[in-house]
Amino acid sequence: MTSEYPKILSLLEKKSQTGSYVFTLHQKCLLWKARENILKILADRGITDTSPNGSVTFEEFIEWIGEDSEFEIMNYMTMTVKKNIIRKKVEIEEKTMVMWISKAGVPELESIASTAKLNDIANVLVVVCHSDVKHPAKTFVAGASKLHVHFQLYTLLELQYNVSTHRLVPKHEFATKQEIKAIKREYKVTKSQIPRIKADDVQVRHLAAQPGDVLKIKRPSETLPGYFDIYFRVVVP
């Protein structure tokens, strides 16, 4: 097995020397399921080419990772994917990095942010394997946008199910510039007066939306079967 970013974080590499822990079979099952849902999240963002890191069966995953240590497995699973986007009428390549770490401490996140900035990576999707995401980590993530690095933090347990596929979760997508202009014109409001949605909302993280983006939410109508109620929300920190 090889990693696209071998020994990507010097801080994590240093910590790996202090112990060589191995994931249990149950933990490997959680890893595999989380990885499959990560690929679905990337697909929902318009990133379908994740080769050579595509979807695999659980049996293939077990054969792939073998009996290596936790650090080695998390390093192997690190990947960077790309997609072309239009920004200011110019097509550019936007990179997204997927990282797997044991815990979301501020030093670890600082190291990841530095690595992302050096490699011109705009989005960083971090999966925390052995702990919850504490307040200091959330505070750091909120401020990381100043570095032009945008984090989405997930715990391993969060990724056991793709919440966007639940029947009660309406479809979220980015509003177009034309739709935003129409809202402002029809309701005579500014962008800041559009109802808000927090940056840590699960669907906001799912789409890698950033503060200032406007999301379009389509909810099936409760009174007119086959029709949708449309809502707009602006993302705020």
N, C-alpha and C positions, 0 to 999 in steps of 0.2 A: 504494500500500500504506500502511496505517496500523497503528500499534501501540496496544494497549490501554494501555500505559504508555510513551508517547513520552518518550525520554531519561530513562528511569527511574532510572539510576544516574549521579549527577554525576561520580563517579570514572571510570566507563567512558566517559562522554561526553567528559571531558577528555582521556583517552588517545586517543580516536578522532581528535582533531585532529592527532596526531603522524604519522598515516599513513592511507592509504586503500587497504587491501589488498582484493583480490577473490578469492573462492573459485574454485578450478579446477572444471572439470566433474566430476572424480572426487570432490572434496570436497563438491560439491553433491549428488551421489548419496548420499554417506555421511550428509549432513544430512537428506535426504529419508527415508532408511531409519530413521534415529534418531528422526525426528519421528513416523513411523508407529508405531514401537514405543512411543514415549511415549504416544500415544493409546490403545494397547492396555493399557499399564500403568494409565492413568487409568480405563479401562473395568473392569479387574479390581478397582479400588478403589471401584467403584460410581458412577463419574463418566462418564456417557455423553453428556451435553450439553456439547460443546465448541465450539458454534457461536459465531462464524463460522469457527472454526479446525478444521474437520473434515478427514477423510482425503481426500487428493488423489492422482492419479497422478503419476508422475515428470515427465511432460510438463507437467501443470498446475502442478506445483511450480516447474519452471524458468521458466515464463511468469510465475508469481506473484512470484518474487523478482527476476527481471530481472538486470541487471548492476550492481546496487548494491554498495556496499562491505560488507566483512565485518561491521563494526559495525552498519550499517543493517539488514542481513539478520537478525543475531542479535536486534536490537531489535524488528524486525517479528514475529519468531517467539515473542517473549515473550507469555505469556497467563496469565490467571487464571480458574480454573474453580471452581464451587461445588457443594456437595451438602449436603443436610439430614441431620443426625445427631441421635440421642437421647443427651443427656448429663444425668445426674442427673434422669431422667424429664422433661426439657424438650427440645423440638426446637430446635436451633440451626443456623445456617448456617456450615459450615466451608469456608474458602477454601484453595485450592492454587495456587501460582504456579509456572510453568515458566519457567526462565531459561536462556539460552544465553550462555556467556562463553568468552573465549579461553583463560584459565588460571585455576586456582583458588588465587589468592594470598589470604592472610588479609585484606588491605585490601579486596579485591573482595567477599569473603564478609561482612565486617563491614558494608559498604555495603548489600548485599542484605538482611542481617538487619535493619538499621535500617529499610529501605524496607518489609519485610514487617511489622514490628511497627507501623509507622505506619498501615499499611493493614489491620491486624487479620487478617493472613494466617498460618494455623497451619502449613502445610506448604509447603516450598520444594524443588522438584525442579530441580537444577542440572545442565546438560550442559556439560562442559568440552571445547572443540573442538580445542585444540592442544597439550595436555600431559597427563601423568598427574596423579593427585591425590597430592600429597606429604604427608608426615607432619604438618607444621604445619596444613595445611588440615583433615586428619582430626581433629586435636586440637581445632581451633576448632569443627568441626561437633559433636563430642561434647559440648562445653560450651554450645552454642547453645540447648539445651533449657531452660537456666536463663532464657533470654529468652522462653520459650514459642514459639520458632520451631524447627521440626524440619526438618532438611536431609536430602535424599537426593542424593548426588553420583554422577554417572555420567560416564565418558569417552565420546567419540563412538564409539570402537570397541566399547565394551561394548554399545552400543545397536544394533549391527548385527544382533543376534539376540535374540529374546525367550526367555531361558533357561527361563522358567516353562512353555513349551510343549514342552520336551524330554521324550521318553518316559521318561527315567530320573529326572526331577525330580518328586517326589510333590507332590500338591496341598497347599498351605498355606492356611489360613484362620484367622480369629480364633475362639478358643474362646468359647463363651457363658458367662455367669455361672453358669448351672445346671451346665454341664460342669465348670467349675473347682471349684465346691462339691462335686460328686460325686467328683472326684479327691481332694480333701482328705479327704473322709469315708471313702472306700474304702481309701486307702493311708495315712491318718493322717499326712499331711505338711502343712507350711505352703507357701505360694506360693513362698517362697525355696528350698524343697527340691526343687521340680520341676526336672528336667534343663534345661540352659540352651542358648540359641542367641544368638550374638553379634549386636549391633545392625548390624554391617556385613555380615552375611550377605546374599547377593543377594536371597533371598526376603523377608527382613525389609524391605530397602529397597523392594522391589517393592510391598509392601503398606503402606508407610509406618508399620510397627509401631514402637512406642516402648518403651524400657525399662520393664518391669513388665507389658507385654502378654503374654498367653499364646496361643500358636499351636497349632492342631490340625493334625497332619500325617497324611494318609491315604496309605499306601503299599500297592500291590497285594500280597496275600499270596503268598508263594513256595510255600506248601504247599496252599492252598485257592483254586483258581482262581475268580474272581468275587467273592472276599471281600477285605477290606482290614484291614491292621494299622494301629491308631490309636496315634499318639504325641502327647505334649504337651510343649511347650518354652516356657520363660519367657524373654523377651528381656532381655538384660543389656547394659550399655555395652561 
